[in-house]
Amino acid sequence: MKLFVTGATGFIGRVVVEAAVTRGHDVVALTRAPSTDSPASAGRGSEQRVVGDVRRPEEWMHGLEGCDAVLHLAIVHGSPVDQWDVLVHGTHQLVAAMLRRGVRRLVLVSSMSVYDYAALDAGAMVDESTPLEPAPEGRDDYTRAKLAQEAVVTTAPGLQTSVLRLGAVYGVDRLWNAGLALRLPGGPGFDIGSGGSMKLTYVENAGLAIVLASERGEAVGTVVNVVDDDLPSPARFADALRRHGLDAPRAVPVPYAVVSGLARCASGLNRRLLRGRVHLPEIAVPARLGARFKPLRYSNRAARQVLGWAPPFDLDQALARIADRSVR
């Protein structure tokens, strides 16, 4: 197939392009600026690059010519306005350009941040039937933008869409603070909700899942969560990092119920006395605390069944690869 990939030089996008070329696909890679990296070549497919901003289709629409599918990963790390502009306005522009060029197949890379974690009891299973966050403005701007982005693609007439909601994607230089909170300089980190699992997926495992979604007709019209098979607790993840020579603090367990209670008090005090003027840290905002630290379980059954996906790297294999690349 010929695949058009947005966000192609990002943390996940680079891996998606490599996986697609390896599997024999020809890739048109949309990048916001000329890249000094060599195009992916270790495979039966090919890569060509188009420079442009997803919000300005006149810069890149020609790249859609002859494409069979679009893999949409474009994102921006900036202000809430920038996030909304790229994730929502940019997706509107992409969908309109696809329909004008007759490209119907779209794989949207979304996030498991869209779920309503406050509605779940500790220990619950998160899967595709979990309700969505009804009040994203109380969580964060990224969740709000991702929910709106999903609505853009799932309501667009004529598209054949798959939505992949990725968990916490980890790789070189992105280890999610070992899953711990409030790491003290030179000291321990705090393991909040130690009874739960981290919703992790290694970047190369996630990249393969995204490419598989474009290949399989069964994936059209589906929403699929992408997390790995072996989902460690924060403490076990930190132990595994240290075992592979990667930086991770010792974990001090703190009951989630205690931190949740303190967060509710801090948030209520901020609303009543300070009129919300104080920007509270993540663990002092109940909705954000629950989304990251509530002890939960996560299923990848749909990804395995719908995509025919089996994560090629387990936790130890992934960390060994990260450690090897970190010292180069």
TIPA-447208 format. One record per residue: residue in three letters; z, x, y of N, C-alpha, C in turn; residue number from 1. Coordinates in steps of 0.001 Angstrom, whole numbers. Each point is the difference from the previous one (the first is absolute). Layout:
% TIPA-447208
SITE   residu      n_c3      n_c1      n_c2     ca_c3     ca_c1     ca_c2      c_c3      c_c1      c_c2   num
SITE      ALA         Z         X         Y         Z         X         Y         Z         X         Y   NUM
...
% end
This chain:
% TIPA-447208
SITE   residu      n_c3      n_c1      n_c2     ca_c3     ca_c1     ca_c2      c_c3      c_c1      c_c2   num
SITE      MET         0       836     -1192         0      -836      1192         0       877      1252     1
SITE      LYS      -351      -639      1100       104       657      1296      1158      -661       741     2
SITE      LEU      1013       801       362      1236      -509       563       177       500      1434     3
SITE      PHE       377      -896       886       319       328      1383      1521        35       106     4
SITE      VAL       556      1148       406      1454       187        14       461       239      1428     5
SITE      THR       855      -892       526       601       236      1304      1294       797      -175     6
SITE      GLY       400       708      1056      1198       836      -125      -171      1090     -1025     7
SITE      ALA     -1222       511      -120      -356       860     -1135       619      1385        46     8
SITE      THR       492       440      1152       612      1327        53      1519       -84       131     9
SITE      GLY       570     -1186      -188      1445      -164        45       665       466     -1283    10
SITE      PHE      1313      -132       -32       800       456     -1146      -485      -627     -1305    11
SITE      ILE      -238     -1303         1      -491      -679     -1201     -1521        45       -61    12
SITE      GLY      -653      -134      1148     -1454       -71        32      -681      1198      -620    13
SITE      ARG       520      1199       250      -612      1205      -591         3       -74     -1522    14
SITE      VAL      1094      -496      -553       125       -90     -1455      -928     -1083      -549    15
SITE      VAL      -130     -1106       720      -906     -1074      -416     -1436       512       -57    16
SITE      VAL      -414       728      1018     -1362       537        14      -218       927     -1185    17
SITE      GLU       960       882      -253      -133       921     -1134       -81      -744     -1321    18
SITE      ALA       834     -1028      -162       -24      -776     -1245     -1322      -727      -170    19
SITE      ALA      -524      -557      1100     -1261      -727       -82     -1159       926      -359    20
SITE      VAL       -51      1171       626     -1073       952      -298       117       493     -1437    21
SITE      THR      1218       261      -445       220       437     -1378      -507     -1032      -998    22
SITE      ARG       163     -1285       345      -433     -1071      -901     -1476      -345       165    23
SITE      GLY      -724       774       806     -1445      -156        80      -505      -872      1121    24
SITE      HIS       857      -389       921      -426      -843      1110      -483       845      1177    25
SITE      ASP      -911      -547       762      -425       615      1254       827      -616      1117    26
SITE      VAL       609       847       815       961      -442      1002      -522       261      1400    27
SITE      VAL       109     -1018       850      -177       167      1436      1403       -34       599    28
SITE      ALA       454      1127       528      1374       164       446        70      -140      1514    29
SITE      LEU       696     -1026       481       172      -205      1433      1194       808       487    30
SITE      THR      -218       871       964      1061       815       569        -4      -174      1513    31
SITE      ARG      1170       112       606       102      -182      1447      -454      1231       772    32
SITE      ALA       -49      1137      -639      -430      1233       664      -674       886     -1038    33
SITE      PRO      -897       891       431      -616       915      -965      1071       784      -748    34
SITE      SER      -183       132     -1288       990       682      -837      -502      1380      -384    35
SITE      THR       942       949       -59      -347      1358      -432        79       150     -1518    36
SITE      ASP       547     -1038      -678        79        45     -1461     -1388      -114      -601    37
SITE      SER      -190       641     -1135     -1267      -135      -713       -59     -1356      -676    38
SITE      PRO     -1171      -643       -26      -118     -1275      -716       345       165     -1470    39
SITE      ALA       513     -1071      -587       337        20     -1420     -1255       257      -817    40
SITE      SER       101       912      -957     -1178       356      -789       294       113     -1483    41
SITE      ALA      1279       -98      -386       370       196     -1403      -167     -1297      -776    42
SITE      GLY     -1244      -428      -143      -251     -1223      -744     -1484      -296       -75    43
SITE      ARG      -322     -1123      -595     -1397      -372      -175      -557      -731      1199    44
SITE      GLY       881      -423       930      -442      -694      1182      -155       941      1184    45
SITE      SER       -78      -589      1194      -212       801      1203       815      -588      1148    46
SITE      GLU       181       784      1053       681      -474      1191      -815       355      1236    47
SITE      GLN      -192      -977       867      -530       259      1327       961      -588      1012    48
SITE      ARG        36       558      1195       999      -410       977      -644      -638      1221    49
SITE      VAL       697     -1012       508      -394      -688      1214      1198        54       941    50
SITE      VAL      -228       423      1228      1078        98       976        13     -1254       865    51
SITE      GLY      1161      -626        93       105     -1196       827      1380      -615       -89    52
SITE      ASP       257      -918       888      1257      -740        55      -245     -1372      -613    53
SITE      VAL       869      -424      -925      -215     -1267      -691      -101     -1160       980    54
SITE      ARG       543       139      1201       -51     -1058      1001     -1333       -47       744    55
SITE      ARG      -866       987      -232     -1279        89       717     -1144        70     -1011    56
SITE      PRO      -401     -1122      -534      -993         4     -1090     -1346       595       385    57
SITE      GLU      -320        19      1288     -1280       594       394       -64      1485      -368    58
SITE      GLU      1169       632      -211        25      1423      -334      -257       261     -1480    59
SITE      TRP       256      -985      -867       -31       283     -1434      -696     -1060      -844    60
SITE      MET      -445     -1108       613      -545     -1090      -805     -1182       445      -849    61
SITE      HIS      -759       973       488     -1139       474      -786       441       563     -1347    62
SITE      GLY      1251       473       -94       494       554     -1253       174     -1028     -1093    63
SITE      LEU        24     -1282       356       133     -1066      -999     -1301      -271      -746    64
SITE      GLU     -1086       551       488     -1307      -268      -610        -1       393     -1475    65
SITE      GLY      -305      -961      -866       -95       266     -1428      1322        93      -727    66
SITE      CYS      1122      -248       702      1305       115      -650       300     -1227      -862    67
SITE      ASP       685       235     -1098       384     -1084      -911      1390      -535       299    68
SITE      ALA       857       819       597      1369      -424       262       594       860      1100    69
SITE      VAL      1045      -551       628       755       712      1029      1440       138      -481    70
SITE      LEU       539      1205        99      1410       263      -273       654       260      1354    71
SITE      HIS       876      -908       399       519        18      1377      1417       564        20    72
SITE      LEU       111      1256       502      1288       683        73       376       407      1420    73
SITE      ALA      -843      -308       980       228       509      1358      1359      -434       528    74
SITE      ILE       696       941       616      1316      -259       568       177       978      1148    75
SITE      VAL       968      -264       849       296       905      1099      1514       141        99    76
SITE      HIS       449      1204       291      1421       244       202       225       127      1498    77
SITE      GLY       428     -1086       609       168        -4      1440       860     -1157       428    78
SITE      SER      -265      -503      1179       789     -1087       563      -284     -1297      -746    79
SITE      PRO       876     -1011       143      -270     -1305      -605     -1334      -583       447    80
SITE      VAL      -372       230      1245     -1288      -505       501     -1146       671      -744    81
SITE      ASP       106      1318      -199     -1046       716      -729       -88      -483     -1446    82
SITE      GLN      1150      -196      -634         5      -483     -1381      -704     -1350      -102    83
SITE      TRP       365      -918       871      -616     -1329       -33     -1499       101       269    84
SITE      ASP      -366       852       946     -1400       129       380      -848       490     -1168    85
SITE      VAL       499       993      -729      -767       554     -1113        61      -919     -1217    86
SITE      LEU      1215      -418      -383       153      -758     -1243      -573     -1404        98    87
SITE      VAL       135      -647      1135      -435     -1389       121     -1352      -102       706    88
SITE      HIS       -78       482      1246     -1271       -67       708     -1073       815      -733    89
SITE      GLY       369      1206      -465      -960       821      -728      -493      -663     -1269    90
SITE      THR       888      -703      -691      -407      -700     -1231      -924     -1164       318    91
SITE      HIS       253      -721      1093      -951     -1035       447     -1386       606       203    92
SITE      GLN       -58      1152       656     -1284       642       264      -674       432     -1295    93
SITE      LEU       785       519      -932      -558       439     -1281      -576     -1181      -771    94
SITE      VAL       751     -1087       -85      -464     -1176      -746     -1286      -545       614    95
SITE      ALA       -37       -96      1319     -1211      -504       656     -1198       899      -283    96
SITE      ALA       211      1320        35     -1094       935      -272      -467      -104     -1446    97
SITE      MET       948      -132      -924      -379      -157     -1402      -872     -1221      -208    98
SITE      LEU       405     -1117       565      -755     -1234      -198     -1389        92       636    99
SITE      ARG       -94       681      1134     -1315       167       629      -909       864      -861   100
SITE      ARG       580       965      -716      -792       902      -839      -107      -469     -1445   101
SITE      GLY       572     -1138      -302      -113      -542     -1347       863       673     -1040   102
SITE      VAL      1072       688       421       940       626      -932      1168      -965      -185   103
SITE      ARG       210      -474     -1203       994     -1055      -246      1287       493      -657   104
SITE      ARG       -60      1117      -667      1150       446      -808       921       868       840   105
SITE      LEU      1271      -378        59       977       715       805      1274       212      -788   106
SITE      VAL       490      1230        20      1322       322      -533       872       394      1194   107
SITE      LEU      1000      -820       280       924       296      1090      1235       686      -560   108
SITE      VAL       335      1141       569      1220       699      -382      1111      -463       933   109
SITE      SER       918      -791      -555      1108      -543       767      1299       647      -478   110
SITE      SER      1102      -684       214      1308       612      -236       970     -1016      -575   111
SITE      MET       915       481      -828      1054      -862      -515      1053      -312      1060   112
SITE      SER      -176       525      1194       903      -358      1100      -110     -1474       374   113
SITE      VAL     -1054      -683      -428      -224     -1388       429       927      -996      -694   114
SITE      TYR       783       407      -991       822      -949      -745      1308      -331       730   115
SITE      ASP       539     -1159      -328      1249      -474       595      1166       503      -835   116
SITE      TYR       444      1219       285      1065       609      -780      1342      -683       239   117
SITE      ALA       158      -634      1154      1256      -701       280       204     -1186      -930   118
SITE      ALA     -1090      -559      -536        92     -1168      -875       383       370     -1430   119
SITE      LEU        45      1284      -310       236       451     -1368      1445       415      -199   120
SITE      ASP       515      -319     -1180      1311       495      -376      -117      1441      -485   121
SITE      ALA      1066       766       162        11      1354      -530      -310       -31     -1494   122
SITE      GLY      -840       924      -427      -390        77     -1402     -1214      -828      -358   123
SITE      ALA      -536      -782       941     -1165      -859      -278     -1249       841      -221   124
SITE      MET      -999      -627      -649     -1287       632      -230      -956      -376      1123   125
SITE      VAL      -667       989       587     -1022      -231      1008     -1358        71      -682   126
SITE      ASP      -750     -1097        96     -1371        -3      -497      -855      -815       963   127
SITE      GLU     -1211      -328      -414      -933      -672       903       407     -1423       341   128
SITE      SER       957      -582      -731       477     -1351       306      1148         9      1011   129
SITE      THR       483      1169       375      1085        97       985      -477      -575      1337   130
SITE      PRO       813      -826       669      -440      -589      1265      -212      1062      1083   131
SITE      LEU      -884      -328       948      -290       905      1097      1042      -137      1109   132
SITE      GLU       122      1040       780       936        30      1125      -354     -1103      1006   133
SITE      PRO       908      -970       230      -317     -1094       921       244       344      1467   134
SITE      ALA       746      1069       268       348       342      1383      -193      1503       212   135
SITE      PRO     -1242       483       -40      -223      1447        88       442       605      1324   136
SITE      GLU        86      -821      1050       449       534      1280      1435       525       -67   137
SITE      GLY       759      -471      -987      1361       494      -190        62      1243      -865   138
SITE      ARG     -1119       412      -564       -49      1176      -860      -559      1183       782   139
SITE      ASP     -1317        34       129      -637      1099       721     -1445      -375       285   140
SITE      ASP      -613       748       898     -1362      -297       434     -1019       257     -1109   141
SITE      TYR       284       961      -876      -934       293     -1093      -100     -1193      -949   142
SITE      THR      1133      -569      -384       -19     -1169      -881      -752     -1153       651   143
SITE      ARG       255      -248      1270      -687     -1074       715     -1509       223        -9   144
SITE      ALA      -430      1234       261     -1429       291        37      -630       -90     -1384   145
SITE      LYS       706       439     -1038      -558       -65     -1347      -169     -1446      -478   146
SITE      LEU       970      -855       312      -143     -1411      -350     -1209      -610       705   147
SITE      ALA      -174       321      1268     -1144      -533       748     -1312       557      -546   148
SITE      GLN         2      1266      -367     -1204       612      -563      -406      -676     -1310   149
SITE      GLU       980      -242      -864      -310      -702     -1250      -601     -1372       278   150
SITE      ALA       538      -706       994      -526     -1329       327     -1448        84       456   151
SITE      VAL      -366      1047       726     -1378       170       466      -963        48     -1177   152
SITE      VAL       317       811     -1016      -957       205     -1090        30     -1128     -1018   153
SITE      THR      1147      -633      -193        79     -1050     -1023      -538     -1337       498   154
SITE      THR      -166      -149      1298      -549     -1255       541     -1444       142       461   155
SITE      ALA      -562      1204       -82     -1380       203       443      -968      -615     -1007   156
SITE      PRO      -850      -939       421      -930      -633      -935     -1065       979      -484   157
SITE      GLY      -268       -37     -1280     -1076       810      -547       421      1347      -547   158
SITE      LEU      1237       417       240       449      1288      -523       527      -144     -1424   159
SITE      GLN      -184      1054      -775       597       110     -1328      1086      1077       101   160
SITE      THR      1221      -457       178      1068       895       428      1020       259     -1094   161
SITE      SER       462      1235       -53      1191       374      -770       995       601       978   162
SITE      VAL      1264      -371      -136      1058       568       831       922       805      -903   163
SITE      LEU       125      1287       297       914       864      -749      1194       307       900   164
SITE      ARG      1175      -442      -424      1231       267       741       678      1212      -619   165
SITE      LEU       -98      1117       702       545      1251      -506      1494        88       300   166
SITE      GLY       705       620      -930      1390       337       248        88      1214       902   167
SITE      ALA      1076       754      -101       188      1209       803      -819      1128      -628   168
SITE      VAL     -1052       408       683      -919       999      -544       540      1393       331   169
SITE      TYR       178       817     -1038       558      1328       232      -971      1081      -437   170
SITE      GLY       179      1177       597      -842      1152      -293       503      1182       803   171
SITE      VAL      -856      1009       165       393      1194       741       410      -377      1417   172
SITE      ASP      1174       473       410       544      -233      1344       333     -1468       273   173
SITE      ARG        37      -816     -1030       374     -1399       184       829      -431     -1202   174
SITE      LEU      1282       295        68       893      -249     -1128      1049     -1056       320   175
SITE      TRP      -205      -784      1036       861     -1137       317      1464       383        86   176
SITE      ASN       239      1188       583      1373       478       194       803       -64     -1300   177
SITE      ALA      -713       217     -1093       618       -67     -1334       615     -1368      -265   178
SITE      GLY      -429     -1017       755       512     -1344      -215      1378      -234       574   179
SITE      LEU       535       984       692      1370       -80       487        32      -355      1476   180
SITE      ALA      1179      -392       493       158      -397      1399       933       953       721   181
SITE      LEU      -200       122      1307       910       773       849       290      1381      -562   182
SITE      ARG     -1042       729      -264       213      1373      -472       618       817      1130   183
SITE      LEU      1096       648      -290       681       820       986      -542      1425       -56   184
SITE      PRO      -170       666      1152      -520      1374        -6       857       909      -868   185
SITE      GLY      -623       556     -1032       722       891      -895      1001      -682      -900   186
SITE      GLY        41     -1332        63       990      -730      -779      -648     -1011      -928   187
SITE      PRO       785      -957      -459      -515      -957      -989      -833     -1106       634   188
SITE      GLY      -690      -735      -848      -625     -1249       398       761     -1134      -652   189
SITE      PHE      -174     -1193       511       746     -1141      -505      -909      -898      -823   190
SITE      ASP       395      -233     -1223      -760      -813      -950       497     -1439       113   191
SITE      ILE      -741      -823       739       377     -1397       207      -666      -847     -1079   192
SITE      GLY       759      -801      -683      -594      -862     -1027      -426       780     -1210   193
SITE      SER       892       809      -536      -359       927     -1073      -417      -702     -1289   194
SITE      GLY       248     -1296      -118      -364      -693     -1234     -1454      -409       -69   195
SITE      GLY      -762       211      1075     -1393      -445        29      -987      1123      -221   196
SITE      SER     -1274      -372        -4     -1091       951      -186      -733       203      1324   197
SITE      MET      -614      1150       142      -871       240      1144     -1392      -515      -323   198
SITE      LYS      -644      -639       969     -1345      -550      -238     -1061      1068       260   199
SITE      LEU         8      1027      -832      -830      1176       216     -1341      -107      -710   200
SITE      THR     -1008       634       598     -1241       270      -704      -534      1344       497   201
SITE      TYR      -302       870      -933      -561      1310       347     -1385      -203       586   202
SITE      VAL      -341       773      1024     -1229      -250       754     -1241        38      -895   203
SITE      GLU       -44       863      -994     -1179        56      -867       -55     -1208      -943   204
SITE      ASN      1154      -503      -413        11     -1234      -788      -508     -1169       839   205
SITE      ALA       481       -92      1247      -423     -1084       889     -1485        93       300   206
SITE      GLY      -492      1221       222     -1424       166       299      -890      -517     -1116   207
SITE      LEU       389       269     -1243      -776      -500     -1130        28     -1525       -39   208
SITE      ALA      1154      -606       234        99     -1462       -20      -936      -631      1025   209
SITE      ILE       -84       602      1176      -858      -542      1065     -1470        36      -409   210
SITE      VAL      -425      1108      -598     -1393        96      -445      -277      -974     -1137   211
SITE      LEU       928      -124      -935      -185      -948     -1097      -163     -1433       508   212
SITE      ALA       717      -336      1077      -106     -1358       552     -1418      -301       456   213
SITE      SER      -716      1018       478     -1379      -218       439      -961      -146     -1177   214
SITE      GLU       385       521     -1151      -883         1     -1166       101     -1271      -839   215
SITE      ARG      1132      -648        29       269     -1076      -953      -173     -1371       631   216
SITE      GLY      -904      -787      -583      -207     -1354       491      1230      -860      -128   217
SITE      GLU       864       308      -985      1225      -791      -188       942       101      1196   218
SITE      ALA      -187      1033       823       903       204      1129      -350      -860      1214   219
SITE      VAL     -1178      -614         3      -406      -824      1143       944     -1196       137   220
SITE      GLY       497      -212      1207       873     -1137       261      1441       208      -415   221
SITE      THR       377      1231      -328      1362       252      -475       802       801      1016   222
SITE      VAL      1317      -104      -143       952       849       712       776       766     -1064   223
SITE      VAL        69      1317       147       596       849     -1033       951      1000       650   224
SITE      ASN      1203       103      -556       938      1027       434      -274      1294      -760   225
SITE      VAL       108      1123       716      -238      1304      -620      1256       844       111   226
SITE      VAL       708       141     -1122      1116       934      -147      -149       674     -1357   227
SITE      ASP       614      1149      -151      -135       750     -1239       862      -598     -1111   228
SITE      ASP      -146       556     -1201       777      -478     -1151      1463       426        94   229
SITE      ASP       199      1263       303      1348       572        24       523       -40      1431   230
SITE      LEU       865      -968       291       514      -187      1353      1469       411        23   231
SITE      PRO       302      1173       530      1367       517       -49       892      -649      1047   232
SITE      SER      1292       105      -208       951      -302      1064       -98      1119      1034   233
SITE      PRO       497      -224      1218       -19      1089       990       685      1266      -493   234
SITE      ALA      1138      -146      -687       712      1183      -483      -821       748     -1045   235
SITE      ARG      -641      -739      -919      -809       675     -1027     -1237       652       615   236
SITE      PHE      -552      -631      1035     -1150       596       692       415      1309       665   237
SITE      ALA      1156       -10       673       487      1227       631       247      1090     -1036   238
SITE      ASP       568      -359     -1135       228       978     -1069     -1327       583      -489   239
SITE      ALA     -1001      -860      -170     -1306       463      -472      -655       929      1014   240
SITE      LEU       131      -309      1283      -543       876      1037       626      1389       -96   241
SITE      ARG      1327        56      -100       669      1303       -84      -410       753     -1262   242
SITE      ARG      -196      -722     -1092      -394       643     -1254     -1356       702       134   243
SITE      HIS      -843      -532       884     -1324       591       216       -32       918      1223   244
SITE      GLY      1181       344       512        61       934      1110      -333      -598      1346   245
SITE      LEU        27     -1318       101      -298      -687      1256      1299      -377       698   246
SITE      ASP       -53      -107      1303      1204      -214       796       526     -1422      -153   247
SITE      ALA      1252      -109      -346       661     -1303       -81      1501       208        91   248
SITE      PRO       694      -809       802      1455       142       109       701      -600     -1207   249
SITE      ARG      1242       365      -172       833      -677      -989       249     -1424       458   250
SITE      ALA       132      -899      -957       131     -1421       322      1450      -438       -59   251
SITE      VAL       440      -650      1062      1317      -626        22      -213     -1507      -122   252
SITE      PRO       421      -625     -1115      -250     -1433      -167       829      -849       957   253
SITE      VAL      -652     -1006       594       668      -947       897      -433     -1402      -429   254
SITE      PRO       927      -907      -283      -393     -1342      -439      -863      -710      1036   255
SITE      TYR     -1078      -623      -470      -894      -709       917       735     -1112       736   256
SITE      ALA       904      -704      -679       713     -1111       627       804       462      1201   257
SITE      VAL       571      1204       -88       790       528      1119      -900       276      1200   258
SITE      VAL     -1116       687      -236      -902       348      1095      -635     -1261       587   259
SITE      SER      -332      -964      -871      -585     -1251       471       968      -752       905   260
SITE      GLY      1268       -28      -371       992      -661       835       148       667      1349   261
SITE      LEU        23      1327        18        92       733      1258     -1238      -240       864   262
SITE      ALA     -1166       -85      -639     -1229      -250       754        20     -1376       649   263
SITE      ARG       498      -993      -729        77     -1352       588       936        -8      1202   264
SITE      CYS      1118       712      -102       935        63      1125      -636       696      1205   265
SITE      ALA      -663      1132      -240      -620       747      1092     -1112      -800       654   266
SITE      SER      -800      -676      -826     -1096      -793       542       519     -1179       813   267
SITE      GLY      1052      -662      -515       575     -1131       726       618       426      1314   268
SITE      LEU       674      1143       -10       593       526      1225     -1074       324      1030   269
SITE      ASN     -1093       571      -476     -1103       344       902      -599     -1248       635   270
SITE      ARG      -124     -1073      -785      -576     -1242       538       946      -666       992   271
SITE      ARG      1285       -75      -337       943      -778       806       436       725      1274   272
SITE      LEU       328      1267      -141       585       705      1132      -995       867       767   273
SITE      LEU      -982       523      -713      -925       933       639     -1381      -602       223   274
SITE      ARG      -145     -1291      -388     -1251      -744       195     -1208       716      -616   275
SITE      GLY       257       676     -1111     -1086       642      -732      -601      1214       681   276
SITE      ARG       722       546       988      -579      1111       756        57      1329      -742   277
SITE      VAL       870       102      -994       149      1258      -734      -979        27     -1171   278
SITE      HIS      -738      1089      -129      -929       164     -1118       782       557     -1190   279
SITE      LEU       354      -882      -920       834       392     -1127      -805       769     -1041   280
SITE      PRO       643       956      -698      -699       698     -1086      -283      -950     -1155   281
SITE      GLU      -886       448      -884      -467      -844     -1102      1136      -597      -812   282
SITE      ILE      1021       786      -306      1052      -505      -885       962      -940       718   283
SITE      ALA      -162      -185      1331       843      -946       732      -739     -1293       305   284
SITE      VAL     -1222      -156      -515      -775     -1234       158      -111      -641     -1384   285
SITE      PRO       691     -1120      -252        66      -540     -1363     -1352      -182      -668   286
SITE      ALA      -992      -526       725     -1302      -246      -617      -668      1303      -422   287
SITE      ARG       125      1029       824      -619      1283      -327       786       734     -1086   288
SITE      LEU      1302      -124        54       839       601     -1037      -354      -564     -1371   289
SITE      GLY      -109     -1314       -89      -308      -626     -1277     -1363       394      -528   290
SITE      ALA      -987       106       900     -1355       341      -429       -70      1393      -609   291
SITE      ARG       845       892       456       -69      1362      -535      1049       300     -1053   292
SITE      PHE      1212      -529       163      1103       487      -824       611     -1028      -952   293
SITE      LYS      -338     -1283       108       605      -962      -929      -343       407     -1434   294
SITE      PRO       969        36      -894      -278       408     -1386      -810     -1059      -736   295
SITE      LEU     -1264       313      -252      -941      -939      -611      -787       707     -1092   296
SITE      ARG      -793      -794      -729      -927       525      -996     -1419      -404       393   297
SITE      TYR      -992       743      -505     -1383      -220       430      -926        31     -1220   298
SITE      SER      -958      -910        -4      -918      -127     -1132     -1402       471       374   299
SITE      ASN      -670       698      -929     -1415       338       170      -866      -652     -1078   300
SITE      ARG       538     -1056      -611      -729      -643     -1093     -1376      -501       442   301
SITE      ALA       -82      -602      1168     -1289      -531       468     -1004      1123       214   302
SITE      ALA       444      1121       553      -911      1125       215      -562       506     -1322   303
SITE      ARG       845        43     -1012      -471       442     -1307      -993      -995      -607   304
SITE      GLN       309     -1282       121      -843     -1018      -624     -1300      -233       769   305
SITE      VAL        99      -129      1310     -1170      -351       811      -909      1199       228   306
SITE      LEU       589      1156       276      -793      1179       328      -300       871     -1205   307
SITE      GLY       676      -242     -1118      -129       915     -1124       550      1373       351   308
SITE      TRP      1039        20       826       554      1239       567      1190       465      -817   309
SITE      ALA        10      1281      -284      1177       643      -576       243      1238       842   310
SITE      PRO      1142       112       665       242      1161       860      -183      1302      -777   311
SITE      PRO      -922       851       415      -261      1212      -786      1110      1042        58   312
SITE      PHE       867       -75      1020      1058      1000       155      1353      -693         7   313
SITE      ASP       907       464      -878      1357      -521        55       777       751      1089   314
SITE      LEU      1274      -323       172       782       559      1094        62      1523       -71   315
SITE      ASP       322       554     -1157       119      1456      -108     -1347       690       214   316
SITE      GLN     -1067      -569      -533     -1324       593       202      -389       -26      1476   317
SITE      ALA       285     -1111       665      -330      -114      1415       776      1019       827   318
SITE      LEU      1298       127      -273       817       932       774      -403      1453      -285   319
SITE      ALA      -417       289     -1220      -477      1351      -311     -1255       314       810   320
SITE      ARG      -896      -969       133     -1218       206       792       352       191      1480   321
SITE      ILE       950      -806       484       415       122      1401       624      1373       255   322
SITE      ALA       864       431      -898       662      1287       161     -1023      1133        -3   323
SITE      ASP      -982       -85      -882     -1033      1032       -86      -805        72      1298   324
SITE      ARG      -351     -1159       550      -812       -13      1213       811       331      1238   325
SITE      SER      1308      -223       -53       843       268      1160       181      1496       240   326
SITE      VAL      -161       825     -1033       223      1436       156     -1302       754       216   327
SITE      ARG     -1112      -685         5     -1283       693       198      -185       370      1465   328
% end
